[in-house]
Amino acid sequence: VHAHAAEHGGDRKRFFLMGHSAGAYNAAMLALDPKLLAAEGLPATAISGMVGLAGPYDFLPLTSKTLQAIFTAPDLAKTQPIAFARKDAPPMLLATGDGDGTVYPRNTRNLGRKLTELGAPVETIEYAGLGHAGIVIALSPLFRGTAPVLADVTRFLRARS
């Protein structure tokens, strides 16, 4: 995608990642683990910023049988975005809802705190009353009044473009 950004009206020098839930996990891993970008011939600086909505960034120990079946790596710590937190990480907006019972808000809090401790540019937001799907639903025109998710994401992106 990065190599074809210009073909779609994008700017390769301002490339942002955004995802919800597992998509936020994928975006965080790409933003934080330089080896993943290097494998595609891209420098760690290729990403201008990352927005994660209700992402699983720090979910060990695995207590769910489903997660145990998915994450079978010999070193489970290396499956966690928090393990790759670094001072020179791209700017990140990490948002969650305090009512999320699927991907607990502690994932956002923990990654945000670790990045802050390292001196990385990060902003965390916790929306009152939003659950796991609610944070994405709040992006739609009918439900924008439930939380300012779209306004916060837009502000974050515009500040870095």
N, C-alpha and C positions, 0 to 999 in steps of 0.2 A: 504494500500500500504506500509506504513512504516513497518508494522510487517512482510511483505513478501519481503522486499528489498533484503535481502541476496539470496533468491531463484532466483532472476533475476540478480544476479551479482552486486547488489548495497551494499552500506555500510550504515547501520542504523545510524552511527555516523556522516555521512556527507549527510544529506537529504536536498535537495533544492527543492523549488517550483518555477514554472515559468508559466506564462500565458499571453495571449493577450486579451485585452478588458474585457469581462465578466470573462474570465479565470484569468486575472490579478486581478480583483476584488476578486474572490474566493481565490486566492493565498494570497492576502493581508489580507483578513479577517482571514484566517487560521494562518498567520504569526503574526498578531497583537492582535487578541482576544484570550487570553489563555483559555477561557471557551470552545471554540470550540474543541481544542485539548484535554482538560481535559475530555470532554464528551466521548472521545475515549480512555481514560486512558493514554494519552500522556502528558508529561510535555511541557511547553512552549519552553524549550531548545531542543526539538526534531527537530526543523527546523534550519538548518545551514545557510540558506540564502534564499532570494526570489528575483526573477526577474519579474518585471511587465512591460509589453509593452502596452502602450496606455490604461492604466487602469482607470476606473471611481472610484476614491477614495474620491471625495468630490464634489458631484453633486447636492447638495441642493441649492436653492429650486427646486422642481420638476415643470417644466413648460410644459413638454410633457405629453399628455394624456396617452400615452403608459406607460411611467414610473410611472405615478400616479396609473395606474391599477396594475402594478407589485409590487410597494412598498406601501403596505397598512398598515404597522406596526404602532401601536399607537405612538411610539416614533421614528420618521424617522431619527433622529440624530444617533440612534444606528444601522442604516443600512449602515452607512458610515465608511469605513476603517479609515479615518482620526480621527474619534472619539476614536479609540483604539490605536492611536500612543503612544508609550512609550519609555522611555530611553533604556530599556533592549530589545528592538526589535531585531530580527536577522538582520544581514547585508542585505541591500536591494539595488538593482539596479533598478531604476525607469526610464524608457525611453519613449519618446513620439516624435511625429513629429510635427513641428510647423505649418503644414498645415492640422492637424487633425480637421475636422469639425464635427465629430461624437462624440468623447470623447475629449473635449477641453483640450489642454495642461495645463490649469490652474489646472486640477486634479493632474497631476504629480508635478507641481510646488508647489502647496499647501501642499501636503503630504510630499514632500521632505523638504520643508522649516520647517514644524512642527517637523519632525523627527530631523532635524539639530538643531533646537532650544532646543529640549529635550536632545541633546547629543547622539542620536542614530546613528549607522553607516549606512549612506545612501549616495548613489551617484545618481545624476540625470543627464540625458542626453537628450537634445532636438536636434533632427536631422532636419536640414534645408531642406525644400521642401518635407518632407514626410507627407503623409496623414495617415488615420487610417489603411487601408490595407497595405500601403506602408512599414510600419515598419516590418510587417511579411513577405511581399514579398521580402524584402531586405535580408532575411535569406536564400533564395533559390540561388543555384549556378548561375542561369542566371542573377540575379539582385543584387548580392553582391556589385557591384560597385556603387550602388546608395547611400549606407550608410554603415558604418562599424558595423552594429548591431551584426552580428555573432561574430566578433572579440571582441567587447566590452563585450558581454555576456560571451564568452569563457574566457577572461581575468579576469572578475569578479569571475567566478566559480573557475578557477584555483588558484586564490589568496586565496581562502578559503577552498581548499581541501587538 
